[in-house]
Amino acid sequence: MAKEWTDEEVQKEISEAVQIVREDRIDTLIRNRLSAPPSNSDKPENNPPPPSGSTNDGNGGNPPVKRKSLWWGEIDDK
């Protein structure tokens, strides 16, 4: 037979679950911030600047390519 839960027991279980989720989120936040690779602003970028007079649209001057979406049909890449 299933256990009959009282309101106090349910509230206690919910409070403990909420506390565990908060602790996990804090741990994840701290872990992500501490393990992030350091940014080296002293290193030059490997990408040379584009020649003057060219557009920097990422397509090399080609029109945007339309891709097929699984649900909604064609999508424009901008």
MONOR-V770796 format. One record per residue. N is the residue number from 0. BURIAL is I if it has 16 or more other ideal C-beta (glycine too) atoms within 10 Angstrom, else O. Layout:
{{N/BURIAL} {N/BURIAL}}
This chain:
{{0/O} {1/O} {2/O} {3/O} {4/O} {5/O} {6/O} {7/O} {8/O} {9/O} {10/O} {11/O} {12/O} {13/O} {14/O} {15/O} {16/O} {17/O} {18/O} {19/O} {20/O} {21/O} {22/O} {23/O} {24/O} {25/O} {26/O} {27/O} {28/O} {29/O} {30/O} {31/O} {32/O} {33/O} {34/O} {35/O} {36/O} {37/O} {38/O} {39/O} {40/O} {41/O} {42/O} {43/O} {44/O} {45/O} {46/O} {47/O} {48/O} {49/O} {50/O} {51/O} {52/O} {53/O} {54/O} {55/O} {56/O} {57/O} {58/O} {59/O} {60/O} {61/O} {62/O} {63/O} {64/O} {65/O} {66/O} {67/O} {68/O} {69/O} {70/O} {71/O} {72/O} {73/O} {74/O} {75/O} {76/O} {77/O}}
